[in-house]
């Protein structure tokens, strides 16, 4: 179960990173385009995606801490 959650959250973090890169470079919001809204508008579906990306980032940050903890135990 944890591996599946790790994979899903990692994919969402990558999507979020790519989306922010596109916004910064080209003012193109991929999430907004996928859910069918104009740049700068936010509807419920895009807000849900943004929240899931944020929660995934926090989860991946804690996963990084778990991995770092495992490395110190091995040393």
N, CA, C and O atoms as a Maestro MAE file, in Angstrom:
{
 s_m_m2io_version
 :::
 2.0.0
}

f_m_ct {
 s_m_title
 :::
 protein
 m_atom[300] {
  # First column is atom index #
  i_m_mmod_type
  r_m_x_coord
  r_m_y_coord
  r_m_z_coord
  i_m_residue_number
  s_m_chain_name
  s_m_pdb_residue_name
  s_m_pdb_atom_name
  i_m_atomic_number
  :::
  1 25 0.823 -1.203 0.000 1 A "UNK " " N  " 7
  2 3 0.000 0.000 0.000 1 A "UNK " " CA " 6
  3 2 0.866 1.266 0.000 1 A "UNK " " C  " 6
  4 15 0.581 2.232 -0.708 1 A "UNK " " O  " 8
  5 25 1.930 1.237 0.812 2 A "UNK " " N  " 7
  6 3 2.783 2.418 0.901 2 A "UNK " " CA " 6
  7 2 3.484 2.692 -0.426 2 A "UNK " " C  " 6
  8 15 3.640 3.850 -0.813 2 A "UNK " " O  " 8
  9 25 3.908 1.638 -1.128 3 A "UNK " " N  " 7
  10 3 4.570 1.842 -2.422 3 A "UNK " " CA " 6
  11 2 3.628 2.503 -3.418 3 A "UNK " " C  " 6
  12 15 4.044 3.377 -4.179 3 A "UNK " " O  " 8
  13 25 2.366 2.096 -3.420 4 A "UNK " " N  " 7
  14 3 1.381 2.696 -4.321 4 A "UNK " " CA " 6
  15 2 1.188 4.171 -3.991 4 A "UNK " " C  " 6
  16 15 1.145 5.018 -4.883 4 A "UNK " " O  " 8
  17 25 1.073 4.464 -2.700 5 A "UNK " " N  " 7
  18 3 0.902 5.846 -2.270 5 A "UNK " " CA " 6
  19 2 2.148 6.671 -2.620 5 A "UNK " " C  " 6
  20 15 2.038 7.816 -3.056 5 A "UNK " " O  " 8
  21 25 3.317 6.086 -2.427 6 A "UNK " " N  " 7
  22 3 4.556 6.773 -2.800 6 A "UNK " " CA " 6
  23 2 4.565 7.113 -4.286 6 A "UNK " " C  " 6
  24 15 4.938 8.220 -4.674 6 A "UNK " " O  " 8
  25 25 4.154 6.160 -5.113 7 A "UNK " " N  " 7
  26 3 4.169 6.370 -6.557 7 A "UNK " " CA " 6
  27 2 3.156 7.437 -6.981 7 A "UNK " " C  " 6
  28 15 3.482 8.321 -7.774 7 A "UNK " " O  " 8
  29 25 1.944 7.357 -6.463 8 A "UNK " " N  " 7
  30 3 0.904 8.326 -6.828 8 A "UNK " " CA " 6
  31 2 1.310 9.732 -6.402 8 A "UNK " " C  " 6
  32 15 1.166 10.683 -7.171 8 A "UNK " " O  " 8
  33 25 1.814 9.866 -5.184 9 A "UNK " " N  " 7
  34 3 2.198 11.198 -4.716 9 A "UNK " " CA " 6
  35 2 3.411 11.720 -5.474 9 A "UNK " " C  " 6
  36 15 3.506 12.921 -5.726 9 A "UNK " " O  " 8
  37 25 4.339 10.845 -5.842 10 A "UNK " " N  " 7
  38 3 5.493 11.275 -6.627 10 A "UNK " " CA " 6
  39 2 5.057 11.790 -7.994 10 A "UNK " " C  " 6
  40 15 5.558 12.811 -8.464 10 A "UNK " " O  " 8
  41 25 4.131 11.091 -8.630 11 A "UNK " " N  " 7
  42 3 3.617 11.535 -9.931 11 A "UNK " " CA " 6
  43 2 2.942 12.902 -9.792 11 A "UNK " " C  " 6
  44 15 3.144 13.779 -10.631 11 A "UNK " " O  " 8
  45 25 2.148 13.087 -8.742 12 A "UNK " " N  " 7
  46 3 1.476 14.377 -8.546 12 A "UNK " " CA " 6
  47 2 2.482 15.495 -8.295 12 A "UNK " " C  " 6
  48 15 2.296 16.613 -8.776 12 A "UNK " " O  " 8
  49 25 3.541 15.206 -7.550 13 A "UNK " " N  " 7
  50 3 4.577 16.219 -7.313 13 A "UNK " " CA " 6
  51 2 5.267 16.588 -8.630 13 A "UNK " " C  " 6
  52 15 5.547 17.762 -8.876 13 A "UNK " " O  " 8
  53 25 5.536 15.602 -9.466 14 A "UNK " " N  " 7
  54 3 6.153 15.872 -10.772 14 A "UNK " " CA " 6
  55 2 5.220 16.705 -11.639 14 A "UNK " " C  " 6
  56 15 5.661 17.652 -12.290 14 A "UNK " " O  " 8
  57 25 3.938 16.364 -11.655 15 A "UNK " " N  " 7
  58 3 2.955 17.152 -12.412 15 A "UNK " " CA " 6
  59 2 2.942 18.590 -11.903 15 A "UNK " " C  " 6
  60 15 2.916 19.532 -12.695 15 A "UNK " " O  " 8
  61 25 2.960 18.756 -10.597 16 A "UNK " " N  " 7
  62 3 2.967 20.099 -10.021 16 A "UNK " " CA " 6
  63 2 4.208 20.879 -10.408 16 A "UNK " " C  " 6
  64 15 4.130 22.064 -10.731 16 A "UNK " " O  " 8
  65 25 5.354 20.215 -10.374 17 A "UNK " " N  " 7
  66 3 6.602 20.883 -10.747 17 A "UNK " " CA " 6
  67 2 6.584 21.299 -12.218 17 A "UNK " " C  " 6
  68 15 6.970 22.416 -12.563 17 A "UNK " " O  " 8
  69 25 6.135 20.394 -13.072 18 A "UNK " " N  " 7
  70 3 6.042 20.731 -14.491 18 A "UNK " " CA " 6
  71 2 5.053 21.865 -14.725 18 A "UNK " " C  " 6
  72 15 5.307 22.759 -15.533 18 A "UNK " " O  " 8
  73 25 3.940 21.828 -14.027 19 A "UNK " " N  " 7
  74 3 2.938 22.875 -14.183 19 A "UNK " " CA " 6
  75 2 3.514 24.240 -13.783 19 A "UNK " " C  " 6
  76 15 3.329 25.226 -14.497 19 A "UNK " " O  " 8
  77 25 4.211 24.295 -12.645 20 A "UNK " " N  " 7
  78 3 4.790 25.569 -12.218 20 A "UNK " " CA " 6
  79 2 5.884 26.030 -13.169 20 A "UNK " " C  " 6
  80 15 6.039 27.228 -13.402 20 A "UNK " " O  " 8
  81 25 6.636 25.094 -13.716 21 A "UNK " " N  " 7
  82 3 7.632 25.458 -14.719 21 A "UNK " " CA " 6
  83 2 6.992 26.078 -15.940 21 A "UNK " " C  " 6
  84 15 7.472 27.085 -16.460 21 A "UNK " " O  " 8
  85 25 5.899 25.472 -16.401 22 A "UNK " " N  " 7
  86 3 5.190 26.014 -17.563 22 A "UNK " " CA " 6
  87 2 4.578 27.375 -17.264 22 A "UNK " " C  " 6
  88 15 4.580 28.259 -18.120 22 A "UNK " " O  " 8
  89 25 4.056 27.546 -16.054 23 A "UNK " " N  " 7
  90 3 3.494 28.849 -15.673 23 A "UNK " " CA " 6
  91 2 4.597 29.902 -15.657 23 A "UNK " " C  " 6
  92 15 4.417 31.006 -16.171 23 A "UNK " " O  " 8
  93 25 5.728 29.559 -15.069 24 A "UNK " " N  " 7
  94 3 6.830 30.521 -14.976 24 A "UNK " " CA " 6
  95 2 7.445 30.871 -16.316 24 A "UNK " " C  " 6
  96 15 7.780 32.029 -16.566 24 A "UNK " " O  " 8
  97 25 7.596 29.879 -17.178 25 A "UNK " " N  " 7
  98 3 8.261 30.118 -18.463 25 A "UNK " " CA " 6
  99 2 7.338 30.684 -19.533 25 A "UNK " " C  " 6
  100 15 7.721 31.568 -20.299 25 A "UNK " " O  " 8
  101 25 6.105 30.157 -19.574 26 A "UNK " " N  " 7
  102 3 5.233 30.484 -20.707 26 A "UNK " " CA " 6
  103 2 3.864 31.024 -20.315 26 A "UNK " " C  " 6
  104 15 3.019 31.251 -21.181 26 A "UNK " " O  " 8
  105 25 3.634 31.232 -19.018 27 A "UNK " " N  " 7
  106 3 2.312 31.627 -18.525 27 A "UNK " " CA " 6
  107 2 1.239 30.668 -19.027 27 A "UNK " " C  " 6
  108 15 0.151 31.085 -19.425 27 A "UNK " " O  " 8
  109 25 1.565 29.375 -19.000 28 A "UNK " " N  " 7
  110 3 0.643 28.324 -19.449 28 A "UNK " " CA " 6
  111 2 0.375 27.392 -18.279 28 A "UNK " " C  " 6
  112 15 1.285 26.724 -17.789 28 A "UNK " " O  " 8
  113 25 -0.871 27.346 -17.833 29 A "UNK " " N  " 7
  114 3 -1.267 26.498 -16.705 29 A "UNK " " CA " 6
  115 2 -1.845 25.198 -17.255 29 A "UNK " " C  " 6
  116 15 -2.984 25.165 -17.720 29 A "UNK " " O  " 8
  117 25 -1.055 24.133 -17.197 30 A "UNK " " N  " 7
  118 3 -1.459 22.840 -17.733 30 A "UNK " " CA " 6
  119 2 -2.683 22.286 -17.013 30 A "UNK " " C  " 6
  120 15 -3.589 21.750 -17.652 30 A "UNK " " O  " 8
  121 25 -2.716 22.411 -15.697 31 A "UNK " " N  " 7
  122 3 -3.861 21.906 -14.925 31 A "UNK " " CA " 6
  123 2 -5.127 22.633 -15.356 31 A "UNK " " C  " 6
  124 15 -6.159 22.001 -15.579 31 A "UNK " " O  " 8
  125 25 -5.056 23.947 -15.474 32 A "UNK " " N  " 7
  126 3 -6.225 24.726 -15.895 32 A "UNK " " CA " 6
  127 2 -6.678 24.302 -17.285 32 A "UNK " " C  " 6
  128 15 -7.877 24.202 -17.546 32 A "UNK " " O  " 8
  129 25 -5.727 24.054 -18.173 33 A "UNK " " N  " 7
  130 3 -6.066 23.639 -19.530 33 A "UNK " " CA " 6
  131 2 -6.741 22.273 -19.529 33 A "UNK " " C  " 6
  132 15 -7.719 22.060 -20.246 33 A "UNK " " O  " 8
  133 25 -6.224 21.354 -18.731 34 A "UNK " " N  " 7
  134 3 -6.792 20.007 -18.680 34 A "UNK " " CA " 6
  135 2 -8.222 20.025 -18.153 34 A "UNK " " C  " 6
  136 15 -9.079 19.300 -18.659 34 A "UNK " " O  " 8
  137 25 -8.487 20.852 -17.137 35 A "UNK " " N  " 7
  138 3 -9.836 20.887 -16.569 35 A "UNK " " CA " 6
  139 2 -10.746 21.877 -17.277 35 A "UNK " " C  " 6
  140 15 -11.909 22.028 -16.903 35 A "UNK " " O  " 8
  141 25 -10.227 22.554 -18.300 36 A "UNK " " N  " 7
  142 3 -11.070 23.384 -19.153 36 A "UNK " " CA " 6
  143 2 -11.375 24.763 -18.631 36 A "UNK " " C  " 6
  144 15 -12.522 25.206 -18.678 36 A "UNK " " O  " 8
  145 25 -10.365 25.450 -18.134 37 A "UNK " " N  " 7
  146 3 -10.579 26.827 -17.688 37 A "UNK " " CA " 6
  147 2 -9.523 27.728 -18.300 37 A "UNK " " C  " 6
  148 15 -8.518 27.255 -18.831 37 A "UNK " " O  " 8
  149 25 -9.755 29.017 -18.222 38 A "UNK " " N  " 7
  150 3 -8.810 29.998 -18.759 38 A "UNK " " CA " 6
  151 2 -7.701 30.246 -17.747 38 A "UNK " " C  " 6
  152 15 -7.880 30.017 -16.550 38 A "UNK " " O  " 8
  153 25 -6.533 30.723 -18.240 39 A "UNK " " N  " 7
  154 3 -5.411 31.044 -17.351 39 A "UNK " " CA " 6
  155 2 -5.845 32.099 -16.345 39 A "UNK " " C  " 6
  156 15 -6.452 33.105 -16.711 39 A "UNK " " O  " 8
  157 25 -5.531 31.866 -15.081 40 A "UNK " " N  " 7
  158 3 -5.875 32.811 -14.024 40 A "UNK " " CA " 6
  159 2 -7.193 32.500 -13.340 40 A "UNK " " C  " 6
  160 15 -7.451 32.991 -12.241 40 A "UNK " " O  " 8
  161 25 -8.028 31.694 -13.972 41 A "UNK " " N  " 7
  162 3 -9.274 31.279 -13.343 41 A "UNK " " CA " 6
  163 2 -9.012 30.008 -12.546 41 A "UNK " " C  " 6
  164 15 -8.131 29.218 -12.884 41 A "UNK " " O  " 8
  165 25 -9.787 29.824 -11.487 42 A "UNK " " N  " 7
  166 3 -9.655 28.607 -10.696 42 A "UNK " " CA " 6
  167 2 -11.053 28.097 -10.398 42 A "UNK " " C  " 6
  168 15 -11.871 28.808 -9.816 42 A "UNK " " O  " 8
  169 25 -11.327 26.846 -10.804 43 A "UNK " " N  " 7
  170 3 -12.608 26.255 -10.449 43 A "UNK " " CA " 6
  171 2 -12.383 25.159 -9.417 43 A "UNK " " C  " 6
  172 15 -11.252 24.921 -8.994 43 A "UNK " " O  " 8
  173 25 -13.439 24.505 -9.019 44 A "UNK " " N  " 7
  174 3 -13.360 23.511 -7.955 44 A "UNK " " CA " 6
  175 2 -12.438 22.363 -8.329 44 A "UNK " " C  " 6
  176 15 -11.643 21.919 -7.500 44 A "UNK " " O  " 8
  177 25 -12.527 21.874 -9.553 45 A "UNK " " N  " 7
  178 3 -11.705 20.743 -9.968 45 A "UNK " " CA " 6
  179 2 -10.211 21.086 -9.947 45 A "UNK " " C  " 6
  180 15 -9.400 20.295 -9.465 45 A "UNK " " O  " 8
  181 25 -9.851 22.251 -10.463 46 A "UNK " " N  " 7
  182 3 -8.434 22.623 -10.446 46 A "UNK " " CA " 6
  183 2 -7.955 22.857 -9.019 46 A "UNK " " C  " 6
  184 15 -6.809 22.539 -8.699 46 A "UNK " " O  " 8
  185 25 -8.808 23.406 -8.155 47 A "UNK " " N  " 7
  186 3 -8.422 23.586 -6.747 47 A "UNK " " CA " 6
  187 2 -8.147 22.241 -6.098 47 A "UNK " " C  " 6
  188 15 -7.209 22.112 -5.312 47 A "UNK " " O  " 8
  189 25 -8.955 21.241 -6.419 48 A "UNK " " N  " 7
  190 3 -8.736 19.901 -5.869 48 A "UNK " " CA " 6
  191 2 -7.391 19.356 -6.332 48 A "UNK " " C  " 6
  192 15 -6.646 18.782 -5.538 48 A "UNK " " O  " 8
  193 25 -7.080 19.533 -7.612 49 A "UNK " " N  " 7
  194 3 -5.790 19.062 -8.137 49 A "UNK " " CA " 6
  195 2 -4.652 19.786 -7.430 49 A "UNK " " C  " 6
  196 15 -3.682 19.150 -7.018 49 A "UNK " " O  " 8
  197 25 -4.754 21.109 -7.280 50 A "UNK " " N  " 7
  198 3 -3.697 21.873 -6.615 50 A "UNK " " CA " 6
  199 2 -3.525 21.420 -5.167 50 A "UNK " " C  " 6
  200 15 -2.399 21.324 -4.680 50 A "UNK " " O  " 8
  201 25 -4.615 21.144 -4.483 51 A "UNK " " N  " 7
  202 3 -4.546 20.673 -3.093 51 A "UNK " " CA " 6
  203 2 -3.907 19.291 -3.031 51 A "UNK " " C  " 6
  204 15 -3.086 19.026 -2.152 51 A "UNK " " O  " 8
  205 25 -4.276 18.408 -3.957 52 A "UNK " " N  " 7
  206 3 -3.668 17.071 -3.984 52 A "UNK " " CA " 6
  207 2 -2.169 17.150 -4.255 52 A "UNK " " C  " 6
  208 15 -1.392 16.391 -3.676 52 A "UNK " " O  " 8
  209 25 -1.762 18.059 -5.128 53 A "UNK " " N  " 7
  210 3 -0.337 18.242 -5.405 53 A "UNK " " CA " 6
  211 2 0.376 18.733 -4.139 53 A "UNK " " C  " 6
  212 15 1.459 18.250 -3.811 53 A "UNK " " O  " 8
  213 25 -0.223 19.681 -3.437 54 A "UNK " " N  " 7
  214 3 0.385 20.204 -2.209 54 A "UNK " " CA " 6
  215 2 0.500 19.126 -1.131 54 A "UNK " " C  " 6
  216 15 1.544 18.992 -0.492 54 A "UNK " " O  " 8
  217 25 -0.565 18.365 -0.931 55 A "UNK " " N  " 7
  218 3 -0.536 17.278 0.056 55 A "UNK " " CA " 6
  219 2 0.497 16.230 -0.347 55 A "UNK " " C  " 6
  220 15 1.192 15.678 0.506 55 A "UNK " " O  " 8
  221 25 0.597 15.960 -1.640 56 A "UNK " " N  " 7
  222 3 1.596 15.009 -2.134 56 A "UNK " " CA " 6
  223 2 3.008 15.505 -1.861 56 A "UNK " " C  " 6
  224 15 3.890 14.719 -1.513 56 A "UNK " " O  " 8
  225 25 3.223 16.798 -2.017 57 A "UNK " " N  " 7
  226 3 4.535 17.372 -1.716 57 A "UNK " " CA " 6
  227 2 4.899 17.206 -0.253 57 A "UNK " " C  " 6
  228 15 6.037 16.865 0.073 57 A "UNK " " O  " 8
  229 25 3.945 17.444 0.625 58 A "UNK " " N  " 7
  230 3 4.185 17.257 2.063 58 A "UNK " " CA " 6
  231 2 4.470 15.791 2.353 58 A "UNK " " C  " 6
  232 15 5.373 15.476 3.127 58 A "UNK " " O  " 8
  233 25 3.710 14.899 1.742 59 A "UNK " " N  " 7
  234 3 3.926 13.464 1.940 59 A "UNK " " CA " 6
  235 2 5.316 13.066 1.444 59 A "UNK " " C  " 6
  236 15 6.029 12.336 2.132 59 A "UNK " " O  " 8
  237 25 5.705 13.532 0.267 60 A "UNK " " N  " 7
  238 3 7.022 13.198 -0.267 60 A "UNK " " CA " 6
  239 2 8.135 13.785 0.590 60 A "UNK " " C  " 6
  240 15 9.205 13.189 0.713 60 A "UNK " " O  " 8
  241 25 7.895 14.935 1.175 61 A "UNK " " N  " 7
  242 3 8.874 15.525 2.081 61 A "UNK " " CA " 6
  243 2 9.061 14.630 3.297 61 A "UNK " " C  " 6
  244 15 10.188 14.414 3.743 61 A "UNK " " O  " 8
  245 25 7.963 14.109 3.834 62 A "UNK " " N  " 7
  246 3 8.072 13.199 4.976 62 A "UNK " " CA " 6
  247 2 8.713 11.883 4.551 62 A "UNK " " C  " 6
  248 15 9.443 11.274 5.334 62 A "UNK " " O  " 8
  249 25 8.453 11.431 3.316 63 A "UNK " " N  " 7
  250 3 9.099 10.212 2.810 63 A "UNK " " CA " 6
  251 2 10.607 10.419 2.704 63 A "UNK " " C  " 6
  252 15 11.383 9.500 2.965 63 A "UNK " " O  " 8
  253 25 11.013 11.605 2.329 64 A "UNK " " N  " 7
  254 3 12.442 11.926 2.257 64 A "UNK " " CA " 6
  255 2 13.062 11.818 3.648 64 A "UNK " " C  " 6
  256 15 14.171 11.309 3.810 64 A "UNK " " O  " 8
  257 25 12.335 12.302 4.639 65 A "UNK " " N  " 7
  258 3 12.806 12.186 6.020 65 A "UNK " " CA " 6
  259 2 12.926 10.735 6.458 65 A "UNK " " C  " 6
  260 15 13.875 10.370 7.152 65 A "UNK " " O  " 8
  261 25 11.970 9.907 6.059 66 A "UNK " " N  " 7
  262 3 12.039 8.477 6.391 66 A "UNK " " CA " 6
  263 2 13.246 7.832 5.720 66 A "UNK " " C  " 6
  264 15 13.942 7.022 6.332 66 A "UNK " " O  " 8
  265 25 13.495 8.191 4.463 67 A "UNK " " N  " 7
  266 3 14.652 7.625 3.754 67 A "UNK " " CA " 6
  267 2 15.951 8.070 4.412 67 A "UNK " " C  " 6
  268 15 16.875 7.268 4.550 67 A "UNK " " O  " 8
  269 25 16.039 9.326 4.819 68 A "UNK " " N  " 7
  270 3 17.237 9.827 5.472 68 A "UNK " " CA " 6
  271 2 17.445 9.118 6.809 68 A "UNK " " C  " 6
  272 15 18.575 8.826 7.199 68 A "UNK " " O  " 8
  273 25 16.346 8.847 7.503 69 A "UNK " " N  " 7
  274 3 16.430 8.116 8.769 69 A "UNK " " CA " 6
  275 2 16.931 6.703 8.575 69 A "UNK " " C  " 6
  276 15 17.689 6.192 9.398 69 A "UNK " " O  " 8
  277 25 16.513 6.065 7.491 70 A "UNK " " N  " 7
  278 3 16.983 4.711 7.186 70 A "UNK " " CA " 6
  279 2 18.477 4.710 6.868 70 A "UNK " " C  " 6
  280 15 19.189 3.776 7.236 70 A "UNK " " O  " 8
  281 25 18.951 5.743 6.193 71 A "UNK " " N  " 7
  282 3 20.366 5.820 5.839 71 A "UNK " " CA " 6
  283 2 21.242 5.975 7.082 71 A "UNK " " C  " 6
  284 15 22.318 5.382 7.160 71 A "UNK " " O  " 8
  285 25 20.789 6.765 8.048 72 A "UNK " " N  " 7
  286 3 21.594 6.963 9.253 72 A "UNK " " CA " 6
  287 2 21.612 5.708 10.112 72 A "UNK " " C  " 6
  288 15 22.578 5.472 10.838 72 A "UNK " " O  " 8
  289 25 20.554 4.894 10.039 73 A "UNK " " N  " 7
  290 3 20.529 3.657 10.804 73 A "UNK " " CA " 6
  291 2 21.479 2.632 10.207 73 A "UNK " " C  " 6
  292 15 22.014 1.802 10.943 73 A "UNK " " O  " 8
  293 25 21.706 2.660 8.904 74 A "UNK " " N  " 7
  294 3 22.579 1.703 8.229 74 A "UNK " " CA " 6
  295 2 24.057 2.019 8.468 74 A "UNK " " C  " 6
  296 15 24.904 1.127 8.425 74 A "UNK " " O  " 8
  297 25 24.356 3.294 8.719 75 A "UNK " " N  " 7
  298 3 25.758 3.702 8.846 75 A "UNK " " CA " 6
  299 2 26.370 3.241 10.149 75 A "UNK " " C  " 6
  300 15 27.544 3.505 10.407 75 A "UNK " " O  " 8
  :::
 }
 m_bond[299] {
  # First column is bond index #
  i_m_from
  i_m_to
  i_m_order
  :::
  1 1 2 1
  2 2 3 1
  3 3 4 2
  4 3 5 1
  5 5 6 1
  6 6 7 1
  7 7 8 2
  8 7 9 1
  9 9 10 1
  10 10 11 1
  11 11 12 2
  12 11 13 1
  13 13 14 1
  14 14 15 1
  15 15 16 2
  16 15 17 1
  17 17 18 1
  18 18 19 1
  19 19 20 2
  20 19 21 1
  21 21 22 1
  22 22 23 1
  23 23 24 2
  24 23 25 1
  25 25 26 1
  26 26 27 1
  27 27 28 2
  28 27 29 1
  29 29 30 1
  30 30 31 1
  31 31 32 2
  32 31 33 1
  33 33 34 1
  34 34 35 1
  35 35 36 2
  36 35 37 1
  37 37 38 1
  38 38 39 1
  39 39 40 2
  40 39 41 1
  41 41 42 1
  42 42 43 1
  43 43 44 2
  44 43 45 1
  45 45 46 1
  46 46 47 1
  47 47 48 2
  48 47 49 1
  49 49 50 1
  50 50 51 1
  51 51 52 2
  52 51 53 1
  53 53 54 1
  54 54 55 1
  55 55 56 2
  56 55 57 1
  57 57 58 1
  58 58 59 1
  59 59 60 2
  60 59 61 1
  61 61 62 1
  62 62 63 1
  63 63 64 2
  64 63 65 1
  65 65 66 1
  66 66 67 1
  67 67 68 2
  68 67 69 1
  69 69 70 1
  70 70 71 1
  71 71 72 2
  72 71 73 1
  73 73 74 1
  74 74 75 1
  75 75 76 2
  76 75 77 1
  77 77 78 1
  78 78 79 1
  79 79 80 2
  80 79 81 1
  81 81 82 1
  82 82 83 1
  83 83 84 2
  84 83 85 1
  85 85 86 1
  86 86 87 1
  87 87 88 2
  88 87 89 1
  89 89 90 1
  90 90 91 1
  91 91 92 2
  92 91 93 1
  93 93 94 1
  94 94 95 1
  95 95 96 2
  96 95 97 1
  97 97 98 1
  98 98 99 1
  99 99 100 2
  100 99 101 1
  101 101 102 1
  102 102 103 1
  103 103 104 2
  104 103 105 1
  105 105 106 1
  106 106 107 1
  107 107 108 2
  108 107 109 1
  109 109 110 1
  110 110 111 1
  111 111 112 2
  112 111 113 1
  113 113 114 1
  114 114 115 1
  115 115 116 2
  116 115 117 1
  117 117 118 1
  118 118 119 1
  119 119 120 2
  120 119 121 1
  121 121 122 1
  122 122 123 1
  123 123 124 2
  124 123 125 1
  125 125 126 1
  126 126 127 1
  127 127 128 2
  128 127 129 1
  129 129 130 1
  130 130 131 1
  131 131 132 2
  132 131 133 1
  133 133 134 1
  134 134 135 1
  135 135 136 2
  136 135 137 1
  137 137 138 1
  138 138 139 1
  139 139 140 2
  140 139 141 1
  141 141 142 1
  142 142 143 1
  143 143 144 2
  144 143 145 1
  145 145 146 1
  146 146 147 1
  147 147 148 2
  148 147 149 1
  149 149 150 1
  150 150 151 1
  151 151 152 2
  152 151 153 1
  153 153 154 1
  154 154 155 1
  155 155 156 2
  156 155 157 1
  157 157 158 1
  158 158 159 1
  159 159 160 2
  160 159 161 1
  161 161 162 1
  162 162 163 1
  163 163 164 2
  164 163 165 1
  165 165 166 1
  166 166 167 1
  167 167 168 2
  168 167 169 1
  169 169 170 1
  170 170 171 1
  171 171 172 2
  172 171 173 1
  173 173 174 1
  174 174 175 1
  175 175 176 2
  176 175 177 1
  177 177 178 1
  178 178 179 1
  179 179 180 2
  180 179 181 1
  181 181 182 1
  182 182 183 1
  183 183 184 2
  184 183 185 1
  185 185 186 1
  186 186 187 1
  187 187 188 2
  188 187 189 1
  189 189 190 1
  190 190 191 1
  191 191 192 2
  192 191 193 1
  193 193 194 1
  194 194 195 1
  195 195 196 2
  196 195 197 1
  197 197 198 1
  198 198 199 1
  199 199 200 2
  200 199 201 1
  201 201 202 1
  202 202 203 1
  203 203 204 2
  204 203 205 1
  205 205 206 1
  206 206 207 1
  207 207 208 2
  208 207 209 1
  209 209 210 1
  210 210 211 1
  211 211 212 2
  212 211 213 1
  213 213 214 1
  214 214 215 1
  215 215 216 2
  216 215 217 1
  217 217 218 1
  218 218 219 1
  219 219 220 2
  220 219 221 1
  221 221 222 1
  222 222 223 1
  223 223 224 2
  224 223 225 1
  225 225 226 1
  226 226 227 1
  227 227 228 2
  228 227 229 1
  229 229 230 1
  230 230 231 1
  231 231 232 2
  232 231 233 1
  233 233 234 1
  234 234 235 1
  235 235 236 2
  236 235 237 1
  237 237 238 1
  238 238 239 1
  239 239 240 2
  240 239 241 1
  241 241 242 1
  242 242 243 1
  243 243 244 2
  244 243 245 1
  245 245 246 1
  246 246 247 1
  247 247 248 2
  248 247 249 1
  249 249 250 1
  250 250 251 1
  251 251 252 2
  252 251 253 1
  253 253 254 1
  254 254 255 1
  255 255 256 2
  256 255 257 1
  257 257 258 1
  258 258 259 1
  259 259 260 2
  260 259 261 1
  261 261 262 1
  262 262 263 1
  263 263 264 2
  264 263 265 1
  265 265 266 1
  266 266 267 1
  267 267 268 2
  268 267 269 1
  269 269 270 1
  270 270 271 1
  271 271 272 2
  272 271 273 1
  273 273 274 1
  274 274 275 1
  275 275 276 2
  276 275 277 1
  277 277 278 1
  278 278 279 1
  279 279 280 2
  280 279 281 1
  281 281 282 1
  282 282 283 1
  283 283 284 2
  284 283 285 1
  285 285 286 1
  286 286 287 1
  287 287 288 2
  288 287 289 1
  289 289 290 1
  290 290 291 1
  291 291 292 2
  292 291 293 1
  293 293 294 1
  294 294 295 1
  295 295 296 2
  296 295 297 1
  297 297 298 1
  298 298 299 1
  299 299 300 2
  :::
 }
}
